């Protein structure tokens, strides 16, 4: 991702347990489920890099002669008058762009029991994202010294050469590179739509197995190549996924659930920025590229404790891994730059509290079968993945 663009935030809104309770249970025939989830993320200021260390979202850039060549005719005339040594050493200063973001997500899901062992469902998130971006000058440049050197040794008088402060730098991004103005950014929109079928394979007194398959449709907004600080709400391509898992009752108040999901992301074509330098990925060059996002694999392990018939406490762990993203365009060097550090993995820990009236409803002790879930989760480590915490509130009603 070019420049100081904030990495897309992977706030999954999947509803992998659209059932009455246990992971492997499907809805009874003819029963419908409505689910609403609200997600609040912590302020996202950085990510775990390719070495596993934390890195803030920032870009440091030295505005040198190559960076401003072609900006306007006056500057090009000035650069043409430099010796090779002056050209190589010219600097208008070092700048740092830093970004932080916060995301709120509301998701809805609907499920329906086609039979006692087959449930269909869909879910879709709606995002509200805020990004704050700042540009600070870390070091002054040496262009004044270069101008003095030219006037002293070459007898050429140079007047009105602009200093590249933040205002001029903004003009460079907008007028020369063709980006939209840099600054705070806010957007709302839907994410990708998930459609799936859940098939209960085995249902015994102490254990069961479930197979889920489906697709994810590209209904969310994609990265805008002309906005450095935006966040995408979707990947831009169709996904096909398969999930298999089950649960086992260890004791009267303890159960363990485990599942694994594989997602294949279909290739797609779109116009993107094609960087010319890994050190300074800001570029005006655009072109069509075939993008093949890496396949994803998720593994989850959860322990359920039942202190009361209506309450469930669930600590869980999820491991996510995604393969390298491949780019194919007319510029192989840009493809190589874009491919760098696109393989990701993360370790997520979650604690969930569930309150359910389903059993009381079956015994006619409560008028409505519903569930309430409150959870918190955080990423403890990974590679090339955002570092954040999030809190979820979920409401489910069966009818």
N, C-alpha and C positions, 0 to 999 in steps of 0.2 A: 504494500500500500504506500502510495507516494507521500513524501513530505511529512507534515505534521498531522496528517489525517488520523483521527482516533480509530482504532480497530473496532470492527463491528462487535457488538456485545452479544454473546451467545446465551441469552436468557431463554432457556427452553420452556415452552408452555405445553409440552406434551401432557396428556392425561393417561398415563400408562395403567391406571387402576380404575377404569370406569366400571365398577362393580359394586356389589353390596358391601364387601369388606375385604376378604382374602384376595391376594394377587390373582389367583387362578380362577376365581369365581366370575362367571358371566351373568348378565342380567337375565331374570326369568323371562319367558316368552311373553311378548306384549308389553313389557314394562319399559318405560322411558326414563331417561336421566337428564337433568339439566345441571351443568356445573359452571360456576363462575370463580375465577381466580384473579386476585390482585397481587402484583409483585412490585416491591420497592427495592431498588438497588442502592448500595452505598455509593458515594462519589467515587468515580473510577478515574484514577490518576495515572495508571500505568499497567504493565503486564509483566509476566514472567518471560524472559527472553529465551533465545536459543540455547543458552548455557544454564537455564534454570534460575538465573538471578533476576531480581526485580529491576525493572527499567521504567522510569517515568515516561509518559507520552511527551516527547519533545524532539525537536530537530535543531541541531546547531549547524550553521552555514556561514562560511566566509565568502562575502561578496567580493569576488575577484574580477579580473578583466574578462574571463570567459563568461561569467554570470551576466554581465551587462552588455556584451557585444551585441549589436543590433537593436538596442533599446531605442536610440534615436540617432539622427545623423550627426548631431554635435558631438555626442559621446564617441561615435565611431571615428570621427575625424580626430578626436583627442587620442584614442587608442592607436590609430594608425601612425601617430607621431612618436610613439614610444619605442625605445630600443627593446630588444628581446628581453634583456635583464629587467628593465622597468616593467614591461608587460607581465613577466612571470611573477614579480614580487608585488604588484599593485594590489592593494586591499582597501575596500571602503568600510571595513569593519566586520566583526563577527557578531552574528545575531542568534538568538535562541527563541524558538517558538515552543510554548508549552500548552498542553490542553488537559482539561478534565471534563468529565461528563457524568450525568445522572439520568437514570431511566426509570420511568413508571410504566408498568404493563398491566392491562386488563385483558383477561382471556375468557372466552366462553367455549363450552363443549356440550354436545348433545349426543346421547347414546340411545340405542333401541335394541331390545332383545328380539331377534328374528326367531329364535328357538331357545330352548333351555340351555343350549351349549354354544350358541352363536350370537355375538353382539356386534353391531355396526356403530361407528361413531365418527364425529368430526370435531375438530377444535381449531380455533383461530385466535391469535393475540392482537391487541391494539396497543401501539407504543406511543408514549410521550417522551421525547428525548431532549435534553438540554446540554449543550456543549459550550464551554467557556474557553476561549483561546487568547493567549497573550503573546506579544512579540517584544522581547527586550534586547537592547544592544549591550553585548558583553564587553567588546573591545572596540576602540576607535580605529579607523583605518590610517593608512600612510599616504593617502593621495595628496595631501598638502605637501609632504616631503617630495613626492614625485613631481608635482607642479613646480616647486622651487628648483629642483634639479634640472628640469627642462628649461626653465627661464634662465638659470645661471649658466648652464653648459651649452645650451643650444640656441639661446637668444630668442626663444619663442615665448610670447606673452599669451597666457591662457586666462580667460576671464569667465566668470559666472558658471564654473563647473559645480554642479550641485553636490552637496553632501548627501550620502545615502542614509538619511535618518528613517525612522519607522514610516513616515508619511510617503517618502519617495519609494521605499521598499514596497509599500502597499500598491503604489502606482505600477511598479515593476510586475508584481503578481497579476494585476488586473489588465494593464494595457499591453504588456509584452508577452506574458505567459498565457493570458486568456482565462485566468481563474476569476471566480466571483470574489468580492471583497472579503478579506479575512477578518474574523471577529466572532462574536457570540452567535450561536446557531440554535434554532429550536424547530422541532417538527413533530407532527402527529401522523399516524397512519397505521394501517393493518399490516401484520406480518404474514408469513406463509401459512397456508391452510393445510391441515393434516386430515386425511381420510383413511380410516382403517377398519379392519374386521378382526375380531377376537374369537378364537375357537378354543373352547375348553376340551382338552384331549383326555384328561384323566381327572376323576373326582372321587377320592376315597375319604374315609373318615379322618385320617391324619395328614393326607397330602393330596396334591393335585398338580397338573401341568397345563400350561396355556401357550398357544401359538398365536401371534399377532402379525398381520401383514398389512401393508398399505402404501400410500404415496403421499408426498408433500408437494403441493402445487405452489408455483412462484407468484403468489399474490402480494407479497410485500415489496416496499420500495427498495430499489437497488442503490448502490453507491453512485453518486453523481461525480463523474470525472472532473467537473469544473468547480467542485466545492471541496476544499482541503479538509474542512473540519466537520463534515457530515457523518452520520451513522446510517448504515443500511438496516432496513427492517426485514430483509429477506436475502437469499443467496442469488436469486435470479434464474434458477434452473429447477427442473423436476427431480425429486428424490424418490427412490424405491427402497422400502425398508422391510426387514423381517425381524421379529423379536420372539425369543423363546425363553420361558422361565417357569418357575413353580414355587411351591411352598411346602413346608413340613412342620407339623406341630411337635415341638421338642418336649413340652410338658404342658400342664393344664393352662398355665398363663403365659407360655412362651411359644412363639413361632418364628421360623426363619424363612425369608423370601429371597430369591435370587433370579436375575434375568440378564440376558445379553441381547443387544440390538445391533444389527448390521445395516448400514445405510449406504446405498450406491447412489452417487450424485451424477446425473447425466450431464455430458458436455453441452455447452451452449456458446453462442457467439454474441459479442457486443463490442461497442466502441469504448476504448479505454485510453488513458495516458500511457505512452510508451517511453519510459525514462532512458536517458542516454548515459547516465552516470550513477553508480551505486552510492557514491559519496554525496551527490547533490541530485536527488531523484525528481526535483521539480522540473517540469518540461512542458513545452508548448506542443510537442509532437503527439498526435492522436492517430489511432488507426483501429481497424477491426482485428479482433483476436478470438481464437477459439480457446475457451477456458474449461479445463477439466479439474473440478475440485476433487480433492482426495476422498476416498471412501472413509466412512466413519464407523467406529466400533465403540460401543458403550457396554460397561459391565456394572451391575448394581448388586449390592449385598445389604440386606436389611434385617433387623431383629425387631420383632413385635412383642411388646409386653402389655398384658391386659390386667391392670389393677382392679378394673371393674368391668361389668358387662357392657357399659356404654363408653368406656374410655380405652384408648390405645396409645401407647408411647412407642415411637419408632426412631431409633438412631440408624443411619444408613451411610454407606460409602459408595461413590460412583467414580469409576475410572473412564475417561473419554480419550480417544485417540483418533486423529484424522491424518490421512496421508498427504503427501506433497501435492500442491496445486500446480498443474502444468499449463503453460501459456504457449500458443502457437500463433505468431503473427509474421509480418514481413521483416521484422527486425529481431533476429536471434539474440542479439546482445540484450535487448530489452526483455525478452522472454526469460533469459537467465537471471536478470536482476529481479524481476517480479516473482520468480519462483523461489528466491532465497527466503529461508525461514518461514515457509508456509506449512510445514509439518508441525502439528500441535498435539499436545496431550495435557491432561489436567487431572487433579485429585480433588474431589468435592466431598465434603462432610455435611450431613444434614440431620436435623432433629425435628421430628414432627409429632404434634399432639392432635389426636382425632377424637371427636365426640360424635356418637351415632345414636339415633333413635330407632334404627331399623328393628332391632329385637323387641323394643318396647311397642313399636307399631304392630308387629306380628302378634304380640300378646294383647293387643288392643288397650295398651296403657298409655299411648301417645298418639295424637291424631294425624301426624305427618311423618313419613319416613324421610329423614334427612341426615346429612353429615356436615360437620364443621371441622376444618383442618387449619392449624396454625403451625408454620414451620420457619426455621431459619437455617441458612446454609452458607458455607464459605469455601473458597478454593485455597487449599493449603500449599499447593505447588504445581508446577507444570512447565511446559515449554511453549513459547509463543502464544500465550493465552492471557486474557485480561484477568487482573486480580481484583476481586470485588466480593462483597457480602450481599446477601439479599434476604428479605423477609417475604413470606407468602401467606396470604389468607385465602381460603377456598371454602366455597359453599356448594353443597350438592343436594339436590332434591329428586326423589324418585316418585313417579306418578304413572 
